[in-house]
Amino acid sequence: MGKMLQHIKNILVKVFGYRLLLILGDTLVLDRYRWLRQNFPETRQGETLLDVGCGSGAFTLAAAAKGFYSTGISWDERNQNEAEKMARRNRLDDKAKFKALDIRKLDEHKSFIESFDFCINFENIEHIINDRKLMIDIYACLKPGGILLLTSPYFFLNPISSSDKGPFSDIEDGGHVRRGYTRTMLKELCREAGFEIEKISGCSGYFSQKITRIYRALFDIHPLLAWLVILPLRPLPPLLDNLMRKIFGVADYSICMVAVKPRYCKAQASRS
């Protein structure tokens, strides 16, 4: 069975390229990609991007395809190796690089200081106990005028899985250490780090949450079964979620933020 799944994956990689990483799991990943596309310019300016907590590398590769010289970082060396292979297959290895490192020690990588025009931090900060330090470190990595795009579970979300309800870990063991964030919490973090908020919105509405609930319930039976069942349902969220949001005010699963490091600012003192 394992060989068959790998064979299917290899075929899909040839058809979809790096975009396969966006549809391999539940619908929430694709929602974040759609939000990224709406808030992310295509560039020929040689701009640089840091993907903090890059996971599979899907968003790092998406940024590289948009023209950014992108660096994806996370602790998972196996994921990083797979992402590098995907970059080569898609001829993006000249623009997408991956490094295995502990993002909690981002400040120790001096070569990153004021080196990036953009930073992505998607569904990662809720895994980090000292979120204040992480925001300060990201701020330091951005050039003046640099832009942060961040998503995290919304504090007032409708739980999809029992894990959304807690209990949340008091140690960094790979799980969530907090339920999520409110607008006020994000404003507080930005104020502490020095960011100015451009806008706060959300993604992953009603239909996306329902489809992901189905996917997660079936995943324990078999991952391929879960993927095949939700495949024909994937068009529903982009078609109908915004309508449900406007008419019924359904809470999004993720809160999404665009924030800017001011172009004219005094050097921030270390506040870790």
N, C-alpha and C positions, 0 to 999 in steps of 0.2 A: 504493500500500500504506500509506503514511504517513497519508493522509486517512482510509482505512478504519479504521485503528487508533485514530485520534483520535475518529472517529464512535462506535466501539464503547466507547471510554473515556467519552465524554459520556453515552451511554446508561447505562453502569454507575454513573456518578456520581449520576445521577438516582435509581437504584434503591437504592444502598448508602450514598450520602452520603460523609462523611469516612472511614467504615469501609472504603471501597474501597482507601484507601492501605495498609491493614493486610493486604490479600490480593493486592495487585498483584505482589509479588515472591515470594521463597521463603517457606517456612513459619516461619523463625526469627523474622521480624517479628511474626507472629501469636502465637508463643509468648511473646514479651516482653510483648505486650499482655495475654495471659492472666495472666502473672505480675503485671503492674501492677494488674490488676483485683483480684487476690487480696490485694494489699498497699496498697490505695488507697481511702480512704473517700470516699463521696459527701458533698458539703457544701452547706449554705446559709449558711455563716458568712462568705462573702466572702473566703475564704482565697486567697492568691496562690501562684503556682508559676512556677519558672524551668526551662525545658527547655534544657539546655546541650548544644549539638551536635544540634539538633532535626531535621536532615535534611529529610524531606518534610513535617514538621509533624504527622504522624499522632498522636503521643502528646501534643503540645500541644493538639490539637483534642479528643482523648479526655478530657484533663483538663478542658478548658473545658466539655465536655458533662456532666462530673461536678459542675460548679458552681464550678470554680476560675477565678480571673482569671489567665490563663496568658500567659507571654511565652516565645516560642521564639526562640532565637538560634543562628546559624551563619554561616559565611563566604559561603555560596552564595546570592547575591542572586536568582538565577533560581528556586531552590527556595522562597525566602521569598515571592516574588511569587505563585507557584502556590499556596502554603499560604494566603495572604491571600484569594485567589479562592475556595478551598475553604471557608474560614471564612465568607465572605459567602453562598455557596450554601447552607450549612447553618445560617445565621442564628446563627453563633457569633462574629461579628466584634465583638460587644460584650464578649466575654470572652477572645478569643484574639488576641494581637498578635504580630507577628514583626519582628525586627530583624536586619540583616546586620552582624555584627561578628566580630572575631577573638577566640575564647574564650581564647586564650593571653594576652590582655591584659584579662581580665575585671576585674582589680583597678583598671584605669583608669576604669571606669564607676562613679563615686562614688554615683550615684543608686541603684545596686543594693545598696549596703551595708546589711545587716540589713533587707532589704525583702521577703523571701519566706518563706512558711511551708513550702514544699516545693521540692525540686529533683529533676529527672530528669536522669540522665546515662547514656544507653543506647548501648553499643557505640561509645564515643567516646574514652575515656581511653587506649585502646591505640594511638590515632593521635597522641598528644601525648608528646613527649620528656620534658618537665618535668612529669610527672604529680603530683609532690609539690606544685608551685606551684598546679596546677589544683585540687587538693583543698583547699588552704589558701584559695584564692580563692572556691571554692564555699561553704566554711565561713563566710567573711566575708559572703557574700550572704544567708545564712539568718538569720532571727530566732532568738534564744534559744529552744530547744525545736523548732527547724525540723528537717525530716526529708529525708534524701537517699536516693533510690532509684537504684541503680547496677547496670548489667550490663556484662559484658565477657567476651571469650572466656576459657574456663577453660584454664589452662596445660597440664593433662593431657588436653585434648580429643582425640577421634579426628578426624584431619584430614578435612574434607569436600572441600576443593579443595587443589591443590598449593600455593597461596599460604598456606595454614594452616601449612605446614612451613617457610616462609621461602625464601630469606633475607629478613630484615626490613630496612626502610630505616633508614639512620642520619640521614636528614633528613626533615622533615615535608612529604612530597610527596603526601599524601592516602591513602597506604597505612598498613598497620600498622607501628609501630616496635618492637613486642615481640610475643611469641607470645600472651601473655595473663597471667592472674593466678592465684595460689594464694590460699587462705584467709589464709596468713601474710602475703603481700604486701599484701592489702587491710587486714589488721589494722595493718600497719606504716604504711600511708598514713593510716589513720584516727588513729593515735596521733600522727603528725606534725602533722596538721591540728587535732586536738582533738575529733574525733568519738568517740562511743560506739556500738559496734555493737549493733544490736537483733537481727539475725539474718542468716545467710548461707545461701543455698540455691542452686538451679540451675534452668535451664530449657533446653528443646530437647533431648529425649531421642532414643532410638534411631530411631524411625520418622520423626521430624521431620528428623533428619540424613540418613537414606536418601532421603527425598522431596526434600530440598533438593539432594542430590547429583544426582538425576535432573534437577531443574530447571536446575541450572547447566550440566550437560552438553548439554541441549537448547537453552539460551538462545543459544548461539553459532550454532545453526542458525536459530532464529527465536524472539524473545521470546514471541509469541502462542502458538506451538506449545508452548513450555515451560510456559506458564501453563495452557493447556487440558489438557495431559497430567496435571499434578499436581492439578488442581481436584477431581476425584472422590476423591483420596487424602487431602485435607486433614482429614477427620474422624478419621483414624487416630491422630495424635499425642495429642489430648486424651483419646481413649478408651483407648489402650494404652501410652503412654510411661511413665506412672507405674507401671504393672504391671511393665514391663521393668526399670525402675529398681529396684524392690523385689526382684524375683526374681533378676535377673542382675547388678545393680550397674553397669549401663551408665553411663558418664560422660556428663554433660550437656555440651552445646557451650558454654553460657554459665554463668558464675558470677554470682550475683545477691546483692545486699546491701541491707539497710535499715540506715541509720545515723542517729544523732540528735545534733544539737548541744545540749549540756547547757543547761538553762534557767538555771542559776545558775553562771556561769563568768566568770573574769576575761577582760578583753579580750585577744585574742591579738596578740602582737607580730608584726610582719611578718617572715616567715621565708622569703621567696622568695630 
